[in-house]
Amino acid sequence: MTKDFWKQLPRPIIGLAPMDGYSDSAFRRVCKQVNPAIVTVTEFTSADGLHFSTTALMRKLAFHASEQPVIAQIFGKRVETFITATKVCEDMGFSGIDINMGCPAKKVVRSEHGVALRKNRDLACQLIEAVATNTRLPVSVKTRLGWTSGDDLVDFGVAVQNAGADMICIHARTYQEPYKVAPQYDRVYALKKAITIPVIGNGGIESLAQGHAYCGDLDGFYIGQASFGNPWVFAGEKPQRFRDRIPIIDQHAQYLFEAKGGYVGSREIRKHLLAYVKGIPGARSFKAALSQVESLSDIQTALRQIAETEDYYETHSTL
Ligand SMILES: Cc1cc2nc3c(=O)[nH]c(=O)nc-3n(C[C@H](O)[C@H](O)[C@H](O)COP(=O)(O)O)c2cc1C
């Protein structure tokens, strides 16, 4: 992969946003299956972890060739561990390195990682420069509008570009209002006008059509939470009937079991299953079963029963 990867991708660039606990290899694979043109990003991974406990973290970062181009996202604050982490990710075959400068989690901010780097621009730029000069891969930064406002976004974006980043993704909310408020894209448009590296928008996008509407003047957009239980968000259309969604859900479970084994896989798939059945008539009564699945056959049985319940509701609503 070359440094101009982000410049060369067809527009608009559409991606699955990095999400800890969600955007693992299994979920990235099903999203790619739904829309092979998307870019995906790993869950954020500690640069210190990759430096000090390389093997364990490499296991967490492992991906399948069908996910490419997949970008590894790292977080931290130490130049030397960022350099090791970058080399590990490059050797693993990732298509790019993304630096997390947006995570608002208390533990992360307390350690001066994630969005805390917005308060330490010198260090933020040193990290970008260290990563960019130690890899042939494209380097991107994902951040927020700012701490309490987007007042310094353009200055920060210019500094990020000058430090050697090849793309910047902006989650159009601040640190102080992390997820629930409406995104403010005006600030992101102003940044796009001020820099020459690609700018990707993110935040509050619930469909491809909305992504095109919000980010038409940008280089693309990432979708996050709207993909929970809904990888079809990347296809533009969701199969009408639950029965027709089952093959992808089954596939998701299989990939997860394959990657993490039955014990962890069965526990991690539960939250996804609950998201997949949200809004399906009659599915409420299967919540307990879905929250306790232990095997692929438990999952298949529950999904089949939910499809039969949906059929029943449909037949009876037309009588
Ligand atoms: C559960 C969860 C985990 C997240 N983990 C990460 C992460 O690891 N790295 C990151 O850059 N952003 C992370 N984010 C932020 C998302 O990438 C995205 O910026 C945010 O959810 C806004 O996009 P959305 O409104 O489409 O969800 C996470 C968000 C959620 C909800």
The ligand as an SDF file (V2000), in Angstrom:
LIG
                    3D

 31 33  0  0  0  0  0  0  0  0999 V2000
  -19.1800    1.1070   21.3220 C   0  0  0  0  0  0  0  0  0  0  0  0
  -18.2860    2.0890   20.6080 C   0  0  0  0  0  0  0  0  0  0  0  0
  -16.9350    1.8440   20.5280 C   0  0  0  0  0  0  0  0  0  0  0  0
  -16.0990    2.7610   19.8700 C   0  0  0  0  0  0  0  0  0  0  0  0
  -14.7650    2.4830   19.7470 N   0  0  0  0  0  0  0  0  0  0  0  0
  -13.9720    3.3160   19.0180 C   0  0  0  0  0  0  0  0  0  0  0  0
  -12.6190    2.9730   18.7530 C   0  0  0  0  0  0  0  0  0  0  0  0
  -12.1200    1.9230   19.1720 O   0  0  0  0  0  0  0  0  0  0  0  0
  -11.8850    3.8590   18.0260 N   0  0  0  0  0  0  0  0  0  0  0  0
  -12.4160    5.0400   17.5340 C   0  0  0  0  0  0  0  0  0  0  0  0
  -11.7190    5.8100   16.8660 O   0  0  0  0  0  0  0  0  0  0  0  0
  -13.7010    5.3590   17.7620 N   0  0  0  0  0  0  0  0  0  0  0  0
  -14.4910    4.5140   18.4650 C   0  0  0  0  0  0  0  0  0  0  0  0
  -15.8050    4.8140   18.6160 N   0  0  0  0  0  0  0  0  0  0  0  0
  -16.3660    6.0160   17.9490 C   0  0  0  0  0  0  0  0  0  0  0  0
  -16.8890    5.6290   16.5500 C   0  0  0  0  0  0  0  0  0  0  0  0
  -15.8460    5.2480   15.6940 O   0  0  0  0  0  0  0  0  0  0  0  0
  -17.6300    6.7960   15.9090 C   0  0  0  0  0  0  0  0  0  0  0  0
  -16.7360    7.8740   15.8000 O   0  0  0  0  0  0  0  0  0  0  0  0
  -18.8400    7.2520   16.7320 C   0  0  0  0  0  0  0  0  0  0  0  0
  -19.6220    6.1470   17.1600 O   0  0  0  0  0  0  0  0  0  0  0  0
  -19.7120    8.2130   15.9130 C   0  0  0  0  0  0  0  0  0  0  0  0
  -20.1830    7.6000   14.7550 O   0  0  0  0  0  0  0  0  0  0  0  0
  -21.6970    7.0490   14.6800 P   0  0  0  0  0  0  0  0  0  0  0  0
  -22.5910    8.1790   15.1330 O   0  0  0  0  0  0  0  0  0  0  0  0
  -21.8900    6.6340   13.2570 O   0  0  0  0  0  0  0  0  0  0  0  0
  -21.7610    5.8870   15.6400 O   0  0  0  0  0  0  0  0  0  0  0  0
  -16.6460    3.9360   19.2910 C   0  0  0  0  0  0  0  0  0  0  0  0
  -18.0140    4.1620   19.3980 C   0  0  0  0  0  0  0  0  0  0  0  0
  -18.8350    3.2620   20.0270 C   0  0  0  0  0  0  0  0  0  0  0  0
  -20.3220    3.5290   20.0970 C   0  0  0  0  0  0  0  0  0  0  0  0
  1  2  1  0
  2  3  1  0
  2 30  2  0
  3  4  2  0
  4  5  1  0
  4 28  1  0
  5  6  2  0
  6  7  1  0
  6 13  1  0
  7  8  2  0
  7  9  1  0
  9 10  1  0
 10 11  2  0
 10 12  1  0
 12 13  2  0
 13 14  1  0
 14 15  1  0
 14 28  1  0
 15 16  1  0
 16 17  1  0
 16 18  1  0
 18 19  1  0
 18 20  1  0
 20 21  1  0
 20 22  1  0
 22 23  1  0
 23 24  1  0
 24 25  2  0
 24 26  1  0
 24 27  1  0
 28 29  2  0
 29 30  1  0
 30 31  1  0
M  END
$$$$
